[in-house]
Amino acid sequence: MDVALPGQIFTYDFRDPQTCEPETEIPRPLRVLQWNIERGYKLDAVLEILQELDADILCLQEIDIGNERSGNTNHAQIIAQRLKLNAGVVIEFQELRSPCRAPSDQGGGIHANAVFSKFDMEFRAVHAHQPFDWPRRGMQVLEPRLGRRVTLAATIRVPRRPPILAYSAHFECFTGIVGRTHQVCDLLHDSTHASIPHQLVFGDFNTFAHSLARFSTKHSHGWHRFRTLGMSEPEWWMENILSWSTTDGPLNLRINTTMPEHLRFSKETMMRAVNPGWWDPFDPVRDVTISNHAGWMTAKADWAFVRQFRVVRHWMANRDFSASDHRCLVLEVEHALESIYNTVSRIPFMPA
């Protein structure tokens, strides 16, 4: 790749034409997963887990391509080639090589989000709200880079089933609840107006502005920083954003609860903060996906929202964080005629 621009999309297709039969119906639920692979530092371990899971659709974040910190290799191509998958990759950042970076952070390449699948796909980029100015402020956090947060949206053509719209998102970590609220509202708006109702809204949403993070002005700032004591950021999302559905009205009246008038979200944000039917089968408190500082900082940072799907089973892989600093969310789903909130098995499940 000669020029890597934020928002640019490129593709790979390493599916075996001998075994890829586009009109063959899949006689089982689809297996889908969400995972931030932590720049692929332990790519072999990541590949081992992905091969064992054998998912039909994979939404991955922190895909490194050509960065010194991860071996100067193309992780998107390696994953697609090793697993024999179709892939779409959207560039978020050019990782500038700099003496201010530690060796474990050294750049020189690009950083991306991706969707992999066994099926035909078309792609587009969703340019989300930018709560952190990376080109201007990246040096302050010792990560000089050019670009912005970009979500990849993939239209997936599953044989003999309705198409699926899958998102792979990575929200900003150097902000607080307000910044990420604007980002999720961008996706809610895009999801609501999409023509495909069967959706997977997956990503590392970095919802950790609670616990020890409250004491870091880099990772948690704004009015909500200490005024949400006793509540985690995922709980705040559930109570103030995701609980307001399209049947409750066109404006989310809950999102500004208790906020002083001069800090309240705008009418446009209230219109976007309406849930068209997303739900996540994982518990927002107990099902943590990151655990840092010897377990003192835990959060459900990763989400696997589904819309118009029935979740048959769900579980987490990489529970010991041996392959990445994030757990992997795995679901088996079936198309539904409408959003289903009460048919999820809460029984822990591990595949045979």
C-alpha positions, 0 to 999 in steps of 0.5 A: 500500500503506497498511501494509507489514508484514514477511512481508506478501505482495502480487502483480501479474499483468501476463501477456497473457491473449491469449498466456497459455495455461495448458494449453500445454506448453513444448517446451523446458527451463525457463530460471530465474535468480537475481539480487540486483539491488542495490536497482534502482539501475540498473533500466533496465540490469537490465530490459535484461538480463532482457528478453534472458534471457526467463526462465520463473522469476526469483528476485530480491532487493533489490526497492525500493518507494518508496525515495528512493535508487531514485527512489521507484518500485515496482520489483516492479510495473515489472519485472512490467509491463515483462516481462509476468510474474506476480509475488509479493513478500514484504516484509522491511523498512520502510526508515526515512527518516533523516538518518543515511543517505547519499543512496545509502541513503536509505529511505522505502519498503520492501525485498523479495524476489520471484519472477516467472514466466510461470505461475500461482503461490501464495505463502507466507513462510518466517520464517528465523532472525534473526542480526541484530536490525535494529529495535534495531541498524540505526542502528549500521550506518547503516541504520535499518529495521524488519523481518526476513529473510523468504524467499518460497516460491512454488508454480509451476504449469507447464503439463503438468509437475509443480509447482515449489517456488521459494524467493527468499532473502536471508540476513544479511550482518551475521553470520558462518558460524554465523548463516547456518548457522541460516538455511540450516538453516531452508530445508533443513528447509522443503524436506525437509518440502515435498510438492513435490520439484521445487525451486529454492532460489535466493538471495543467501546472503551467504556471504563470511565469508573473505578480507578479511571476516575482519577485519570484526567486522560481517561475520564473527564467531564461532568460525569467523572465523579457524579456517577459514583456507584455506577460503572460506565456500562451501567450508565449506558444501559440506564441512560442511552440503551434503555430508551427505545424508538417506542419511547419517543423521538427524543431521549429524555433520560440522557440529560437526567440530573445534568445542569442545563448548560452541560446538557446534550443537544436536541440533535444528540437526544434524537440520535440517542434512541435505541432501534433494538440493540441488545447485548446478552452479556452482563454489563457488570459481571462480564468484564472484558478487560482487567488491569492494575492487578484486577483493580481496574475492570470493565465491560469495554467490549460490546456485542450488540445484536438487532433482530437476532435470537442468541442461541448461546454466548460465551467468552474466549481468552478468559485468562488474557493470555492472547490479548488484554481483551476477552473475546465475545462469542455468540451463536445467533439466528435471524429473527423477525423482530428484536428479541430480548428474553430468549438468551440462555444465561447458562455458561457455555464452552464449545466442545 
